Amino acid sequence: MGFKCGIVGLPNVGKSTLFNALTATASAEAANFPFCTIEPNTGRVGVPDPRLETIAKIAKSAKIIPTQLEFVDIAGLVRGASKGEGLGNQFLGNIREVDAIVHVLRCFEDENVTHVEGGIDPIRDAETVETELMLADMESLEKRQQPLIKKARGKDKEAERTLALIERVLPVLREGRPARTMAVDPDDAKAFRLLQLLTAKPVLYVCNVEEAAAAEGNAISARVEAMAEAAGARTVVISAKIEEEVAQLDDEEEKKDFLESLGLKETGLARVIHAGYRLLDLITYFTVGPKEARAWTVRRGAKGPEAAGVIHSDFERGFIRAETIACDDFVACGGEQGAKDAGKMRQEGRDYTVADGDIMHFKFNV
């Protein structure tokens, strides 16, 4: 099960620099001109989780495998993208395939790095991208209306339902509000997802600041935080240049010392990854043994069989039960046997809702 976050923004805001640092590669060419990223670059990154290290140490696991998120660096968007300007069609097609949007906003002044709009204004930049996505959504829905009207006249129940949903979404978009701001009934949630609206995707704003402002942000990033808070969105402040430097350091102690010298407790990338994880409403469960300790990702609310299916479809199909220990109990009891002896291992069935931090061993029969 892959979860993708698409890194978007106007040209020259630091998208590719951020992507390079995230994946610790130079696969996305960071350059001072628009559209240096023409094909979306994809990279998987491990989600930092100190619990995994702890349980691996207790179980004496030979290998540690973190859970991962996928980040996609998408070509820079410009005004008019919804009409195909620049690489607009390609941008919109690529963004449609991701689960969440990481929107990088330039919050630093630098006369050596040009800005496609001629000046630094991240609120305007955010609105430019959001407007293009809303225009693309409107065009997509308007194209679907007429065929659905014909089907609805023939008493097609699914067409009637989809048409009613579209007729609720369009006025929201025309008012200049993204689709994610609209309240959707649980019964309509699946149909809403099938509309594949760009503005329905959750958004994380990443404020790219100068090196000196990496710890606290600056006046420009404060404006973005206020905008995001008003919209119920999240923000993370980073300096992409610092993250790029940190990514080039191999020694963990050296990284730690470098960050501390800048007043930082952790990398901005760790904050972006965790924020992306929360944005997608994901949780982690673990499997642990002498061979490996491994973290797995599921959406919050997943049942036992669905969690088992993340490992292998046979586990889900033949699910019998899950031997489950809470991570805190595993640690407090010194491992699996101690947890068993203390009565902390539970036998959970098909209706069990997986909790963040569960350590699970699946029983199945195919």
N, C-alpha and C positions, 0 to 999 in steps of 0.2 A: 504494500500500500504506500504510494508516494504522495507526499504533500509538497506542493510547489508554491513558493513565494516569488512573484515577479518584481524585479527591481526596475522601477520606471522613473521618468522625470524628463525635463527638458534637456537638450544637449548641454554638455559642459557643466553639469552640476556635481559631478563626482560619482556617477553610477558605476562606471567601469572600474574606477579606483577602489570603490567599496567592494565590488564583486571580486576583484583580484585579491583583496585582503581577506575576504570571506573564505575563499577557496584556496588561499595561499598559492595561487598560480598566476601566471601572466597570460592566461589564455584569452582574456578579453583585453584588447589593445586600448589602453587609456591614452587619448591624444587630445590636443587642444583644437578640435574641429568637430562639427556636428556629424553624427552618423558614423563614428568610428566603430561602433558596434552595429554590424549590419545583420548578421545572423545571431539569434539569441544564444548566448553561452550559458551552459548549465553546469552547476557544480553542487555536489553534495557536501554538507558540513555536519560534523558531529555536534550534538546538543550537549553542552557541558552539564554534568550532573554528579556532584560529589558523592551522592548515595551509591552510585555504581562502583566507585573506587572503594568505598567502605565495605560493601558486601563482598566484593571480589577478594579483598584482603582476608576477610573472615573465612570465606570458602576456599581460600588458597587457589583461586582460579588461574589457570595458565594464561588465559587471554581475556582482555576486556574489549567489548564492542559496544560503543555508544549508539543510541538511536540517531537518526539523521533527518535533516530537512534539506529540501532541494531549492536552490536559488537560481533564478533565470535572469540574466542580464539582457534587457530588451532595448532595441534601438530607440534613441531619443526621439521624443514626440515634439512636433511644432504646431503652432496655430494653423488650423485648417486640415488637421490629420483626418478628421471624420469625412472629409471630401477627397482624401487621397493625397493631400499635400505632403511633401517630404517622403518619408517612408510610412505614411499613415496607415495604409491598408495592412501592411506587414505588421506594424506595431499593434493594431487592433486585433489582428488574427492571433498573434502570439500571446497577448494579454488575456484573451478569452480562455486560454488553456490553463491558466494558473488558478490556485485556490484563494490567494490573498495578494494584495498589492503592497509592496514596500516602496513608498514614494519619497525619493531623495530630493531634498530642497537645498539650494545653495544659500547658505547663511554667512558667507564671508566675502569680504572685498579683496580683490586682487586684480590690479590693472593688467597683469600679464596673462590672465585667463579671461577670454571674451565671454560675454553673455549674449545668447541669441536674441533676447528682448532689449538689450542695450543698457540694462541697469539691474541692480540687485533688489528684488522684491519677491520674497518667497510666497507671500499670500497671493499675489497676482499669478505667480507660476503655478501654484496649486490649483487656482481657479481655471487657468488655461487648460491644464490637463483634464480636470474634472468636467469642464464644459465640453471638450472634445469627446469624452467618454459618454456624456449624457446625449450629445447629438447623435453619436453612433447608435446608442440604445434606442433613441426615438425612431431613427431611420429603420432599424431592425424590426421594431414592433409595428410600425406603420405598414411595412411591406407584408407583414403576416396578417394584418387585419382583414383585408378583403377576402382572401381564401377562407378564413375562419367564419366570416359573416355568411358566406354561401353554405358552408357546412352546417352552421347553426340553424339556418332556415330549414334545413333538412332534418332537424331535431337530433343532430349529433351531440350527445351529452358532453363528451370531452371537449369538443369545439366550443360549445356554449360556455363551459367553465373557463377555458383558456381565454376566450374573448372577453369575458367579464373581468378576468384578472388584468388583461392588457388595458382595458378601459379604465381600470383603477390606477395603473402604473403611469400611463401617458400624461395625465394632468400633473402628477408629481414631478415628472421630468421637465414638463413645460414650465413649471414654476421655478425651475432652476435648482431642484433638490434631487440628489442621487437616490436611486431605487432602494438602497439599504436603509434610508430613513423612514421607509413606509412600513407600517405594521402589517404583518401577514399572518392570517389565521393558520394554526397548525395543520388544518385539513388542506390548505392551499400551498403548504411549504414545498412539496415535491413539484407541483406544477410551476411554482415560482422559480425554483432552481432550473427547471427545464427551459425557461425563457433565456437562460445564459446571458444575463445582463451584466455588462462590465461594471456598472455603478452599484451592483448588488454585492460585489466582493468587499470584504473587510479591508481597511487601509491602516497602515502604520506609516506615520510621517517621520522620516529620518532627517534631522537637521545637521547638515555638513558645515561645521564651523572651522575657524582657523585654529592652529595648534594651541595657542595660548588660552582659548576658550573651551577646550575639550572637557574640562572637569565640571564647569558650571554653566556653560553656554554663554550667549551674549544677548544684546538687546534685540537683535534680529530673530534669533531662535525663540526668544521669549514671546514674540508676537505669534509665531507658529504654534507654540504651546497653548496660548490663549485661544487661537482659532480652533485647534484640535479639541480642546476641552469643551468648547461650546458645541462642537459637533459630536461629542461622545467618542472621539478617536484618541489613539495613543501617540506619543512622540518619544523618540530617542535622540539624544544629542551625541554626535561623534565627530571626530576629525578624521576623515578618510586618509589623510596624509600620515597621521600617526599610526592608524591601523595598518597601513601599508608597510611602515617601518617595523612595527611589531611582528608582522607576519614573516618578515625576513630573518628574525632571530630564532635560532634553533633551540637554544638553551632556555628552559623554563625559568630558572633563577634570574637569568639575564633579562627576560621579558618582565618578570616581576619587579626587578630593580628599576628598569626603564619606566614602567608605568608609575611606580611610586615617586620617581623623580618629577613626574608631571602632575602629581596629586591624584592619580587614578587608582582605584582599587581593583578594577577589572577592565578588560578591553571593551570598547564600544561594541565590538562584534558580538561578544557574549551577550550584551544587553539586547542587541538586534535579534539574535537567535532566540533568546528567551521570550522576547516580545512577540516575535513571529509565531512561536509555539502557542503562546496565550491567545494570539489573534485568531488562530485556527481552532481554538478550544480543544487542544490536544492534551492527553495525559500519558504518562509513562508507566509501564509495568516491566518487571524484570524476570529473567530466567537465570539461574545460577547453579554452577556445579564445578567440579575440579577442572574440566576442560575449558570452560569459558563462563564469564558473567556478561550478560547481554541485556541492553535496554531495548524495548519495543514501544512503538507509538500506536495509540488508538484515539479515536475521538471520545470526548467525555460522554458518558452514558452508554458506552459499548457494553454488551453482554459477554459472558464467558466464551460462547462459541465464536463470536466475531473476533475477540482477542486471540483465540487459538488460530483462527484463519489467517492472521497476520504472519504467523510462522509458516503454515502450510495449509492449503485448502483441505487436505485430508483430515487435519486436526479439527477443522470446523465441521466437516461433513460427518465425521464419526465421533463427535464430542460426547464424552460420558460425564466427566466432572473435572474440576480443577482443584488440586491441592494448593491452598493459598495461605501465605503468611504475610502480614503487614511488614513493611520494611523496618519500621521502628522495633517491632517485636523480634524480627530476625537479628537485628543488631544487639538489642538488649539481652537476648538469650544466647548470644554467641554462635548463632548459626542454625541450620535446619534441625539437627537433633535436639538441641536445647529448646527450640521452639516447640517441637513435638512433645518433649517431656513436660513442658509447661502448659500444654493444652492450647497452644497458640496457632496450631495448624488447623485450618478449616477445610471442609469438603464442600465446595460450592458447585451448584448445578447450572442448568441452562439459563435460568432467569437471573443469575447473579450479575449485578452491575459492577464492573471493574473499577477499583479505586486507585487513584494515583499512588504509586509506590508499592503496589502489590507485587509479591514474589510468587510466581505461579508455576506449577508443574501440571501439564495436561494429561489426562487419561482419555484415550480414544480407541475406537474400534472401527475399521473400515472393512 
